[in-house]
């Protein structure tokens, strides 16, 4: 099944365009033949010449990895030993990429890193299996980390159904349907129906632009249980800076109102960045007034990954974010609105020691799954020299490594037993 970008081209054709006409089976790059390609989180290029073979790769420029060279949108490198002539092959490919990358659409560039996916290695944590249907999105948030979190990426329709079957066989209770923007997938209603037939609960994570009307939901024979809607500002004029797309504020409002009217539980995801930090404290009151107190709110914090890694200025200082989060959590509690700070895209509990109950990690402190233990050992996170004395150390991810490299650990102080 060929992968299609927004303009109808296959991923192979997009790659050929990027490489200046080089496709599988063609010869002409310094006498090297492109024998095979593989698409996924890494685009692999297998070249041969006489009896010699070499594997080169392409990654997004935001990938946290060393590379042989970089272009505006990509990192290029090689695997194993570089044979004689390999450096000139890399140099030629880099030259071609630089010449052609500006001609491809953003959707086409993203499609390069979508493979069919593997359904035999699904991650599951606490009974939930994320199913990432695409990396494409109709927004362009400067803090997006979706391509970093590419686990369980399955982009072929049949394999999506296989993944749902696999999740049920694994004992999953819920599927977290995500992307990119999963509502770009036209057969999403069929996937949700499949989940419900197997007794799986379903949460769809969306920016709310497409599923903004009752008409959209009429194509669903079975509705999702939950909608996780990104909603980062009360002010329409801020949408361009926060999402890369203006003019969608009313659609986002309509999405949440419509979902609530259909009986779908809504979790509003608010990501704190330097562009909206001043309004985070007032968000619970705004959400309660606009949608009622039945909505739940998750307060994330822009993480220095992917786009935010290259645009680090969008990442707020933890001490400043903690101050407005404290205001928001207190407001939510007073209003009767459930508010949560997540593990990965949140802050460690030590920044708000008196409000540990609002952090998702607190509910999981007594029994960590294997997946949670892997997260604790993530190379993207690091802990300070005093973290071992904190009551939360065993269940805390720490802070982002790039954040620590820029600001150190002075904002994070161990929590002692009285605040546990």
C-alpha positions in Angstrom: 0.0 0.0 0.0 1.7 3.2 -1.1 2.0 6.1 1.3 0.5 9.3 0.0 1.4 12.8 0.8 -1.0 15.7 0.7 -0.5 16.1 -3.1 -1.0 12.4 -3.9 2.6 11.4 -4.4 4.0 8.2 -3.0 6.7 8.4 -0.3 9.1 6.8 -2.8 8.4 9.5 -5.3 8.9 12.2 -2.7 12.2 10.7 -1.8 13.2 10.6 -5.5 12.3 14.2 -5.8 14.4 15.1 -2.8 17.4 13.2 -4.1 17.1 14.8 -7.6 15.6 11.9 -9.4 17.4 9.0 -7.7 15.1 6.1 -7.2 15.5 2.4 -6.4 17.3 0.6 -9.1 18.9 3.8 -10.6 22.6 4.3 -11.0 24.3 7.5 -11.4 25.3 8.9 -8.0 29.1 8.5 -8.3 28.5 5.0 -9.8 26.5 3.9 -6.7 23.1 2.2 -7.2 20.2 2.8 -4.8 19.2 -0.8 -4.1 16.6 -0.4 -1.4 14.9 2.2 0.8 13.0 1.9 4.1 10.7 4.5 5.6 10.0 5.0 9.3 11.4 7.3 12.0 14.6 7.0 10.0 14.7 6.9 6.2 17.3 4.2 5.3 19.1 4.2 1.9 21.0 1.1 0.8 23.5 1.8 -1.9 25.7 -0.8 -3.7 28.7 -0.5 -6.1 30.4 -3.6 -7.4 30.7 -5.9 -4.3 30.4 -3.0 -1.8 27.3 -1.9 0.1 26.7 1.0 2.4 23.6 2.1 4.4 23.0 5.9 4.6 20.2 7.5 6.5 18.1 10.6 6.7 16.5 12.0 9.9 14.6 15.2 10.6 16.9 18.1 11.4 15.4 18.2 14.9 16.5 14.7 15.8 18.7 14.5 18.8 21.5 12.6 17.2 25.0 13.2 15.7 25.2 13.3 11.9 27.7 13.4 9.1 26.2 16.6 7.9 23.0 18.7 8.1 20.7 20.6 5.8 17.8 22.9 6.6 15.4 20.1 7.2 17.5 16.9 7.5 20.4 15.2 9.1 22.4 12.8 7.0 24.6 10.0 8.3 25.7 6.4 7.7 25.6 3.1 9.5 28.7 1.0 10.2 31.9 1.6 8.3 32.0 4.1 5.5 33.7 2.4 2.5 36.0 4.0 0.0 33.9 6.6 -2.0 31.3 6.7 0.7 32.1 10.3 1.7 31.7 11.5 -1.8 28.4 9.7 -2.1 27.2 11.4 1.1 28.4 14.8 -0.1 26.6 14.4 -3.4 23.4 13.4 -1.7 23.6 16.3 0.8 24.1 18.6 -2.2 21.0 17.2 -3.8 18.9 17.4 -0.7 19.9 21.1 -0.2 18.9 21.8 -3.7 15.5 20.2 -3.6 14.2 20.2 0.0 12.7 23.7 -0.3 10.4 22.5 -3.2 8.6 19.9 -1.1 5.5 20.6 0.9 5.7 20.2 4.7 3.2 17.3 4.5 5.4 15.5 1.9 8.5 16.0 4.1 6.7 14.5 7.1 5.5 11.6 5.1 9.1 10.5 4.4 9.3 9.3 8.0 6.1 7.4 8.1 6.5 3.6 7.5 3.8 0.9 7.7 4.7 0.2 11.3 5.1 -3.0 13.3 2.3 -4.4 15.2 4.3 -7.0 17.1 6.1 -4.5 19.3 3.3 -2.3 20.6 4.0 -0.3 23.7 1.4 -0.5 26.5 1.4 1.3 29.8 -1.3 1.1 32.5 -3.7 -0.7 30.2 -3.5 1.9 27.4 -2.0 1.5 24.0 -1.2 4.6 22.0 -1.9 4.1 18.3 -0.2 6.8 16.2 -1.9 6.9 12.8 0.2 9.7 11.1 2.8 12.3 11.7 1.0 14.8 9.4 -0.9 17.7 10.9 -2.9 20.6 9.7 -1.3 22.8 12.4 2.4 23.7 12.8 2.9 24.3 16.5 6.5 25.5 17.2 6.6 23.3 20.3 5.3 20.0 18.7 7.1 16.9 19.8 5.0 14.3 17.8 7.8 13.1 15.6 9.9 12.5 18.8 7.1 10.3 20.3 6.9 8.1 17.3 6.2 4.8 19.2 3.4 2.6 17.9 3.4 4.5 14.5 1.2 2.4 12.2 0.2 4.1 8.9 -1.3 1.3 6.7 -5.1 0.8 7.1 -4.9 -3.0 7.4 -2.1 -2.8 9.9 -4.0 -0.4 12.0 -6.7 -3.0 12.4 -4.1 -5.6 13.2 -2.7 -3.3 15.9 -6.1 -3.0 17.5 -6.4 -6.8 17.5 -3.0 -7.0 19.0 -3.8 -4.5 21.7 -6.9 -6.4 22.7 -4.9 -9.6 22.9 -2.3 -7.9 25.1 -5.0 -7.1 27.6 -5.4 -3.4 26.8 -8.4 -1.5 28.1 -8.0 1.7 26.1 -6.6 2.8 22.8 -5.1 6.3 22.6 -5.6 7.4 19.0 -3.0 10.1 18.1 -0.8 11.5 15.5 0.1 14.1 14.0 -3.6 14.8 13.6 -5.6 11.5 13.5 -8.7 13.1 12.1 -6.9 13.5 8.8 -7.3 9.7 8.4 -10.6 9.2 6.5 -11.2 5.7 7.8 -11.0 6.7 11.5 -14.7 5.9 12.1 -14.0 2.2 11.1 -11.1 2.1 13.5 -13.1 3.4 16.4 -15.9 0.9 15.6 -13.3 -1.9 15.6 -12.1 -0.9 19.0 -15.5 -0.8 20.4 -16.4 -4.2 19.0 -13.5 -5.6 20.9 -14.5 -3.9 24.1 -11.8 -1.3 24.1 -12.3 2.2 25.2 -11.1 4.9 22.8 -9.6 8.3 23.3 -8.9 10.5 20.2 -6.3 13.2 20.5 -7.0 16.1 18.2 -6.4 19.8 17.7 -10.2 20.2 17.2 -10.0 21.8 13.7 -11.6 19.0 11.7 -14.1 17.4 14.2 -15.8 20.7 14.9 -19.4 19.8 14.0 -22.1 17.2 14.6 -21.9 16.4 10.9 -18.4 15.1 11.3 -19.4 12.7 14.1 -22.4 11.4 12.1 -20.1 9.1 10.1 -19.1 7.3 13.3 -21.2 4.2 14.1 -19.6 4.2 17.5 -18.3 7.3 19.2 -15.0 7.6 21.1 -15.3 7.6 24.9 -12.9 10.6 25.2 -11.7 13.5 23.2 -8.3 15.0 24.1 -8.4 18.5 22.5 -5.4 20.8 22.2 -6.6 24.3 23.3 -3.8 26.6 24.3 -5.3 30.1 24.4 -8.4 32.1 25.2 -7.4 34.7 22.6 -7.9 34.1 18.9 -5.2 36.5 17.9 -2.6 34.2 19.5 -3.4 31.2 17.4 -0.9 31.9 14.7 2.0 32.1 17.2 0.9 29.0 19.1 -0.4 26.7 16.4 0.9 28.1 13.1 -2.7 28.4 11.9 -5.0 31.3 12.4 -8.8 31.5 12.0 -9.6 28.2 13.8 -10.6 29.5 17.2 -14.4 29.1 16.7 -13.9 25.6 15.2 -12.0 24.5 18.4 -14.8 25.9 20.6 -17.4 24.1 18.5 -15.4 20.9 18.6 -15.5 20.8 22.4 -19.2 21.9 22.7 -20.2 19.3 20.1 -18.3 16.5 21.8 -19.8 17.4 25.2 -23.3 17.5 23.6 -22.8 14.0 22.2 -21.8 12.7 25.7 -18.1 12.4 24.9 -15.8 13.1 27.8 -13.5 16.0 26.9 -10.0 16.5 28.3 -8.6 19.9 27.3 -4.8 19.9 26.8 -3.2 23.3 27.5 0.5 23.5 26.7 2.3 26.3 28.6 4.8 28.2 26.5 6.5 31.6 26.7 3.7 32.8 24.4 0.8 32.0 26.6 2.3 31.8 30.1 0.4 34.9 31.2 -3.0 33.3 30.7 -2.4 29.8 32.2 -3.6 30.8 35.6 -7.0 32.0 34.3 -7.6 29.0 32.0 -9.7 26.9 34.5 -12.1 29.8 35.0 -12.3 30.4 31.3 -12.9 26.7 30.5 -15.5 26.3 33.3 -17.4 29.4 32.1 -17.2 28.4 28.4 -17.8 24.6 28.7 -19.0 23.9 32.2 -17.1 22.1 35.0 -17.5 18.7 33.4 -14.4 19.2 31.2 -11.1 18.0 32.5 -7.9 20.0 31.9 -4.3 18.8 31.4 -1.6 21.4 31.9 1.5 20.4 29.9 4.7 22.4 29.5 6.5 22.9 26.2 9.4 20.3 26.2 12.7 21.0 24.4 12.1 18.2 21.8 11.9 18.3 18.0 10.7 21.8 17.0 11.0 23.3 20.5 14.6 22.0 20.7 15.4 24.2 17.7 13.2 27.0 19.0 14.2 26.8 22.6 12.8 30.2 23.4 9.2 28.8 23.5 10.2 26.7 26.5 9.3 28.6 29.7 11.5 28.6 32.8 10.3 26.0 35.3 10.0 28.4 38.1 7.8 30.8 36.1 5.7 27.9 34.8 5.3 26.6 38.3 4.0 29.9 39.6 1.2 30.1 37.1 0.4 26.4 37.4 -0.1 26.8 41.1 -2.6 29.5 40.3 -4.3 27.3 37.7 -4.5 24.3 40.0 -5.9 26.2 42.9 -8.5 27.8 40.6 -9.5 24.4 39.2 -9.8 23.0 42.7 -12.1 25.9 43.8 -14.2 25.5 40.6 -14.5 21.7 40.8 -12.7 21.2 37.6 -10.3 18.2 37.5 -6.8 19.4 36.5 -3.7 17.2 36.0 0.0 17.8 35.2 1.4 15.0 33.1 4.7 13.2 33.6 6.5 13.5 30.3 5.4 16.9 29.1 5.0 18.4 32.5 7.2 19.4 35.4 8.6 17.3 38.2 6.6 17.4 41.5 9.4 19.2 43.3 8.4 22.5 41.7 5.0 22.4 43.5 5.7 20.2 46.6 2.3 21.1 48.2 0.3 20.0 45.2 1.7 16.6 44.4 -1.8 15.2 44.1 -2.3 17.1 40.9 0.6 15.3 39.1 -0.2 12.2 37.2 2.9 10.5 38.5 1.4 10.5 42.1 -1.3 8.0 41.1 1.3 5.6 39.8 3.9 5.9 42.6 3.0 2.6 44.2 3.3 0.3 41.2 5.5 1.0 38.2 5.1 -1.0 35.0 8.0 -2.0 32.8 7.1 0.8 30.4 7.3 3.3 33.2 10.7 2.0 34.3 12.0 2.4 30.7 10.7 6.0 30.8 12.6 6.6 34.0 15.8 5.6 32.2 15.2 7.8 29.2 18.3 9.4 27.8 16.3 12.6 27.2 16.0 13.2 30.9 18.5 13.8 33.6 18.5 14.3 37.4 20.4 16.6 39.6 23.0 15.7 42.2 20.4 16.1 45.1 17.6 14.2 43.5 18.4 11.0 45.3 17.3 12.6 48.6 13.8 13.5 47.2 10.8 11.4 48.3 9.7 11.3 44.6 13.0 10.1 43.2 11.9 6.5 42.5 9.0 7.6 40.3 10.3 10.9 38.9 11.5 11.3 35.3 13.7 14.2 36.2 14.0 17.2 33.8 14.8 17.5 30.1 18.5 17.2 29.4 18.5 20.2 27.1 16.8 22.3 29.8 19.4 21.2 32.3 22.2 22.1 29.9 20.7 25.6 29.5 19.6 26.4 33.0 21.0 23.8 35.4 19.2 22.4 38.5 18.9 25.4 40.8 15.1 25.6 40.3 14.6 22.0 41.4 15.0 21.1 45.1 14.4 17.8 46.8 11.1 17.3 48.5 11.3 15.9 52.1 8.9 13.6 53.7 6.5 16.2 55.2 5.4 17.2 51.7 5.1 13.7 50.2 
